Amino acid sequence: MDIYLARQPIFDRDLNVVAYELLYRASMENSAAGMGDANEATMQVLVNAFSEIGLENITSGHPALVNITQDILTSGQLPKGLQKLLIPEILENVLVNDDVIQEVKNLVDVGYQFALDDFIYSEEWEPLIPLASFIKLDVMDLGVEGVKEQLDKLHSLCDVSGKLLAEKVETHEEFELYHGMGFDYFQGYFLSKPHVMKSKRVPASGLVITSLLAELSTDDYDVDRVSHIICQDPRLSYKLLRVVNSASFGLPRKIETIAETIALLGANELRRWTAMLALTAMDNKPNELMVTAIVRAKMCELVAEKLNRQFVGGYFTAGLLSLLGALLDKPLDEIVQQMPLSEDLETALLSRQGDMGAVLALVEAYETGDFEHAIMDGLCAEDLWDIYLEALHWADVAQHSMVE
């Protein structure tokens, strides 16, 4: 499936590129035609830029301005680990209330810059003006006198030097005019039209998935690194936050950051949920394949618990990764070679050897009805039946949590 994205550079007073605005596109037509829900459009831009095309291919290391709706801003769906890459652009139709002001302050506190888009002064915007890094004035819409009026109002409120961006500069004369008025940044067709980029959809970032699952495969994984990896893919960040805030968790307050999510879930739950979400992001795969992977993983974990094995989370990971070849359309041994897995886990996946491999083989045999080989000391047929039913129930709850 083809995906599209437009970028338009933002220049400083010396015509050096300092950032790019990323714009929703549904085709190679250079317009926003076909854009439906604004929330979905924003999430699609984020996913396409950070997970599909790759920001390094779009902005050459410069930060990206992306329109952010009120719902995304106030619901905490914006990933908190992209401070150096993403500049949220707050739309002019956002209702500035206490929730919006607090969330903007939260973003600034963790290192984000942000922009005010199509700015027209009203009293409600005053708390955000001193915090903004970019204040964008649509000079085409405002006209020269309107621009002067807005500048006079802004200068009367606070020091806005280094923040003013003239948007929709269409001619050389306009560039010279607004340059003389003291604007710091410029964007428009005179300088550069939006450039539409086309790519093929990758269901989820293969690099993010393999990096994440490799990191989670060991008992002593680095929490900071896991957080960093998750934050590289806004889709995974978004889904993980939706999971912990779903009705299944029943938390008394909303969880808003990946770091808080990691602390809340703990090692084993984090390993389970992030691994599942990484795989379920691959939405070109049949749902039943995903269900099989989740049920198999949970069965491996429950069998390990029943047999009093240590590090039962590793058994869960083995079950989940055993279908990674089918999910990524690559030979499993090729994938495993690219992942720094523990020796036990690698042996289990490639040869079904070792205790972990034996449990995986047992579960696979039970799945296919090969009960003659679904035998292990310490387990009876009734145990496996109960484990199977519990795994089915758990997978059902898990799936509902991921789509709520």
WOMO-V654335 format. One record per backbone hydrogen bond with DSSP energy under -0.5 kcal/mol. NH is the residue of the N-H (numbers start at 1). CO is the residue of the C=O. If there is no record, write none. Layout:
BEGIN
nh | co
NH | CO
NH | CO
END
This chain:
BEGIN
nh | co
3 | 199
5 | 197
6 | 23
7 | 195
8 | 21
10 | 19
11 | 186
12 | 16
13 | 184
15 | 12
18 | 10
19 | 10
20 | 63
21 | 8
22 | 20
22 | 65
23 | 6
25 | 4
31 | 29
35 | 32
41 | 37
42 | 38
43 | 39
44 | 40
45 | 41
46 | 42
47 | 43
48 | 44
49 | 45
50 | 46
51 | 47
52 | 47
53 | 48
54 | 48
54 | 49
57 | 54
58 | 55
59 | 55
62 | 59
63 | 18
64 | 85
65 | 20
66 | 87
67 | 22
68 | 89
73 | 69
74 | 70
75 | 71
76 | 73
77 | 72
78 | 72
85 | 82
86 | 82
87 | 64
88 | 86
88 | 113
89 | 66
90 | 88
90 | 115
91 | 68
94 | 91
96 | 94
97 | 95
101 | 97
102 | 98
103 | 99
104 | 100
105 | 101
106 | 102
107 | 103
108 | 104
109 | 105
110 | 106
111 | 108
112 | 107
115 | 88
116 | 134
117 | 90
117 | 115
119 | 116
119 | 136
125 | 122
126 | 123
128 | 125
129 | 125
130 | 126
131 | 128
132 | 128
132 | 129
133 | 114
134 | 114
135 | 163
136 | 116
136 | 134
137 | 135
137 | 165
138 | 136
139 | 137
139 | 167
140 | 167
142 | 138
143 | 139
146 | 142
147 | 143
148 | 144
149 | 145
150 | 146
151 | 147
152 | 148
153 | 149
154 | 150
155 | 151
156 | 152
157 | 153
157 | 154
158 | 154
160 | 158
163 | 160
164 | 160
165 | 135
166 | 185
167 | 137
167 | 165
168 | 187
169 | 187
170 | 168
175 | 171
176 | 172
177 | 173
178 | 174
179 | 175
180 | 176
181 | 177
182 | 179
183 | 178
184 | 164
185 | 164
186 | 11
187 | 166
190 | 169
191 | 169
191 | 188
192 | 188
195 | 7
196 | 194
197 | 5
199 | 3
201 | 1
203 | 201
209 | 205
210 | 206
211 | 207
212 | 208
213 | 209
214 | 210
215 | 211
216 | 212
217 | 213
217 | 214
218 | 215
221 | 218
223 | 221
226 | 222
227 | 223
228 | 224
229 | 225
230 | 226
231 | 227
232 | 228
232 | 229
233 | 230
234 | 232
236 | 233
237 | 233
238 | 234
239 | 235
240 | 236
241 | 237
242 | 238
243 | 239
244 | 240
245 | 241
246 | 243
249 | 246
250 | 246
261 | 257
262 | 258
263 | 259
264 | 260
265 | 261
266 | 262
269 | 265
270 | 266
271 | 267
272 | 268
273 | 269
274 | 270
275 | 271
276 | 272
277 | 273
278 | 274
279 | 275
280 | 276
281 | 277
282 | 279
283 | 281
285 | 282
289 | 286
290 | 286
291 | 287
292 | 288
293 | 289
294 | 290
295 | 291
296 | 292
297 | 293
298 | 294
299 | 295
300 | 296
301 | 297
302 | 298
303 | 299
304 | 300
305 | 301
306 | 302
307 | 303
308 | 305
309 | 304
314 | 311
315 | 311
315 | 312
316 | 312
317 | 313
318 | 314
319 | 315
320 | 316
321 | 317
322 | 318
323 | 320
324 | 321
327 | 323
328 | 324
329 | 325
330 | 325
335 | 331
336 | 332
337 | 333
338 | 334
338 | 335
339 | 336
341 | 339
346 | 342
347 | 343
348 | 344
349 | 345
350 | 346
351 | 347
352 | 347
352 | 348
353 | 347
357 | 353
358 | 354
359 | 355
360 | 356
361 | 357
362 | 358
363 | 359
364 | 360
365 | 361
366 | 362
367 | 363
368 | 364
369 | 366
370 | 365
371 | 369
373 | 370
374 | 370
375 | 373
379 | 376
384 | 380
385 | 381
386 | 382
387 | 383
388 | 384
389 | 385
390 | 386
391 | 387
392 | 388
393 | 389
394 | 390
395 | 391
396 | 392
397 | 393
398 | 394
399 | 395
400 | 396
401 | 397
402 | 398
403 | 399
403 | 400
404 | 400
END
